[in-house]
Amino acid sequence: MNFKPLNDHVVLEPLEEETRTKSGIVIPDTAEKEKPVKGKVLAVGPGKYNDAGTRIPVSVKVGDTVLFKKYGPDEVEIGGKKYLIGEESDILAIIE
């Protein structure tokens, strides 16, 4: 499926955290889990316009793995799969 976000919006695929603790304890699926805050960028808009009418490009690109605000992006379901759509300002960092 192709996404074409507008302005400075970004489509993210949430990446689930490991279900094991560092000491090796397995966390069952029935346990309440935190919303993922790491995701892969699937699509990026062209950027916002500034006051002078010039487009400001988005800092992330397709394929980047990013950290984002826990409650920033909106969750949408398309074709039975969950995606997150948010603004560039919802992204906190690029993981290299």
Residue frames relative to the residue before (quaternion, step in Angstrom):
aa qw qx qy qz dx dy dz
M 1.0000 0.0000 0.0000 0.0000 0.00 0.00 0.00
N 0.2917 -0.7629 0.5531 0.1642 3.58 -0.90 0.88
F 0.1703 -0.7624 0.6184 0.0862 3.54 -1.05 0.85
K 0.0388 -0.7741 0.6311 0.0311 3.54 -1.07 0.72
P 0.1225 -0.8234 0.5508 0.0603 3.59 0.14 1.25
L 0.4112 -0.7092 0.5240 0.2308 3.54 -1.19 0.59
N 0.8468 0.1570 -0.1308 0.4910 3.56 -1.29 0.48
D 0.7796 -0.3138 0.2298 0.4909 3.60 -0.79 -0.98
H 0.3568 0.7377 -0.4968 0.2857 3.59 1.14 0.60
V 0.1710 -0.7712 0.6110 0.0520 3.52 -1.21 0.74
V 0.2530 -0.7361 0.6074 0.1588 3.59 -1.03 0.84
L 0.0937 -0.8120 0.5760 -0.0047 3.55 -0.77 1.14
E 0.2575 -0.6933 0.6444 0.1945 3.52 -1.25 0.58
P 0.3615 -0.7512 0.4994 0.2359 3.61 -0.48 1.12
L 0.2396 -0.7507 0.6004 0.1365 3.56 -1.01 0.86
E 0.3755 -0.7377 0.5202 0.2100 3.55 -0.68 1.11
E 0.4635 -0.6596 0.5229 0.2768 3.52 -1.11 0.77
E 0.6444 -0.5131 0.3903 0.4113 3.55 -1.25 0.35
T 0.3746 -0.7328 0.5257 0.2153 3.54 -1.11 0.67
R 0.6201 0.4765 -0.3554 0.5119 3.57 1.23 0.53
T 0.4164 -0.6661 0.5480 0.2875 3.52 -1.11 0.64
K 0.6890 -0.4739 0.3384 0.4315 3.59 -1.24 0.21
S 0.6851 0.4714 -0.2854 0.4764 3.58 1.11 -0.62
G 0.6262 -0.5906 0.3210 0.3950 3.61 1.27 0.08
I 0.4708 0.6627 -0.4603 0.3570 3.61 1.22 0.09
V 0.3422 -0.7424 0.5449 0.1868 3.57 -0.85 1.03
I 0.2670 -0.7466 0.5909 0.1486 3.57 -0.89 1.00
P 0.3676 -0.7598 0.4852 0.2283 3.63 -0.55 1.10
D 0.6348 -0.5495 0.3951 0.3728 3.56 -1.27 0.47
T 0.6297 0.5568 -0.3351 0.4256 3.58 1.16 -0.51
A 0.5553 0.6033 -0.3954 0.4140 3.59 1.22 -0.33
E 0.5044 -0.6374 0.4841 0.3242 3.56 -1.07 0.72
K 0.1569 -0.8070 0.5667 0.0543 3.55 -0.71 1.09
E 0.5251 -0.5975 0.5060 0.3333 3.52 -1.25 0.55
K 0.5518 -0.5616 0.4822 0.3843 3.56 -1.20 0.46
P 0.4977 -0.6506 0.4624 0.3395 3.61 -0.93 0.73
V 0.1847 -0.7802 0.5886 0.1034 3.55 -1.06 0.73
K 0.6373 0.4528 -0.3336 0.5268 3.54 1.27 0.37
G 0.0970 0.8158 -0.5635 0.0867 3.56 -0.93 0.83
K 0.4233 -0.6645 0.5567 0.2633 3.50 -1.37 0.27
V 0.4170 -0.7088 0.5166 0.2385 3.56 -0.90 0.98
L 0.1798 -0.8060 0.5598 0.0684 3.58 -0.72 1.13
A 0.7953 -0.0331 0.0529 0.6029 3.58 1.09 -0.70
V 0.1422 -0.7861 0.6002 0.0403 3.55 -1.13 0.75
G 0.4338 -0.6856 0.5241 0.2588 3.55 -1.02 0.84
P 0.6531 -0.5526 0.3561 0.3759 3.59 -1.24 0.27
G 0.6243 -0.5307 0.3527 0.4519 3.63 1.18 -0.32
K 0.5330 -0.6199 0.4815 0.3158 3.54 -1.33 0.36
Y 0.4388 -0.6424 0.5500 0.3038 3.52 -1.33 0.31
N 0.3424 -0.7088 0.5703 0.2348 3.58 -1.05 0.73
D 0.7465 -0.4133 0.2752 0.4429 3.59 -1.29 0.00
A 0.6671 0.4949 -0.2971 0.4710 3.58 1.16 -0.55
G 0.5545 -0.6346 0.3839 0.3775 3.59 1.27 -0.06
T 0.5300 0.6023 -0.4152 0.4289 3.58 1.27 0.26
R 0.4350 -0.7000 0.5032 0.2599 3.57 -0.98 0.84
I 0.2465 -0.7434 0.6067 0.1357 3.57 -0.97 0.97
P 0.3602 -0.7627 0.4881 0.2241 3.63 -0.48 1.13
V 0.5221 -0.6263 0.4892 0.3095 3.55 -1.25 0.59
S 0.5041 -0.7055 0.4296 0.2523 3.59 -1.02 0.86
V 0.7098 0.4090 -0.2641 0.5090 3.61 1.17 -0.41
K 0.2245 -0.7634 0.5898 0.1374 3.54 -1.27 0.40
V 0.6675 -0.4822 0.3756 0.4252 3.56 -1.26 0.34
G 0.7585 0.3507 -0.2831 0.4706 3.55 -0.93 0.97
D 0.5290 0.6223 -0.4121 0.4038 3.60 1.24 -0.32
T 0.2680 -0.6957 0.6356 0.2007 3.55 -1.24 0.59
V 0.0478 -0.8377 0.5416 -0.0510 3.55 -0.67 1.14
L 0.3399 -0.6541 0.6242 0.2591 3.50 -1.40 0.28
F 0.0404 -0.8149 0.5782 -0.0020 3.57 -0.91 0.87
K 0.6679 -0.4910 0.3773 0.4129 3.54 -1.32 0.31
K 0.5838 -0.6311 0.3987 0.3193 3.53 -0.96 0.94
Y 0.8100 0.1990 -0.0887 0.5444 3.59 0.87 -0.93
G 0.3979 0.7502 -0.4506 0.2754 3.61 1.18 0.43
P 0.7838 0.3302 -0.2008 0.4862 3.62 0.41 -1.15
D 0.4371 -0.6642 0.5413 0.2734 3.55 -1.28 0.52
E 0.3567 -0.7253 0.5500 0.2104 3.56 -1.03 0.82
V 0.0082 -0.7774 0.6286 -0.0196 3.56 -0.94 0.97
E 0.2357 -0.7527 0.5956 0.1525 3.55 -1.20 0.55
I 0.0282 0.7891 -0.6088 0.0770 3.54 -0.70 1.15
G 0.8422 0.0223 -0.0518 0.5362 3.55 -0.70 1.07
G 0.6895 -0.4961 0.2779 0.4486 3.59 1.08 0.68
K 0.6644 0.4596 -0.3029 0.5054 3.59 1.26 0.07
K 0.3759 -0.7407 0.5158 0.2098 3.58 -1.01 0.83
Y 0.0446 -0.7715 0.6346 -0.0131 3.51 -1.04 0.96
L 0.2920 -0.7161 0.5987 0.2086 3.54 -1.30 0.26
I 0.0778 -0.7720 0.6296 0.0391 3.56 -1.00 0.86
G 0.1469 0.7940 -0.5726 0.1416 3.55 -0.69 1.10
E 0.5839 -0.5550 0.4522 0.3828 3.51 -1.34 0.00
E 0.6641 -0.4945 0.3703 0.4211 3.55 -1.24 0.37
S 0.6364 0.5498 -0.3317 0.4274 3.61 1.04 -0.69
D 0.5753 0.5716 -0.3783 0.4463 3.63 1.24 -0.24
I 0.6316 0.5208 -0.3267 0.4724 3.60 1.23 -0.42
L 0.2847 -0.7929 0.5255 0.1189 3.54 -0.82 1.10
A 0.8104 -0.0865 0.1098 0.5689 3.60 0.97 -0.82
I 0.3561 -0.6702 0.6022 0.2477 3.53 -1.34 0.42
I 0.2908 -0.7461 0.5726 0.1758 3.60 -0.85 0.96
E 0.1552 -0.8096 0.5626 0.0630 3.58 -0.68 1.09
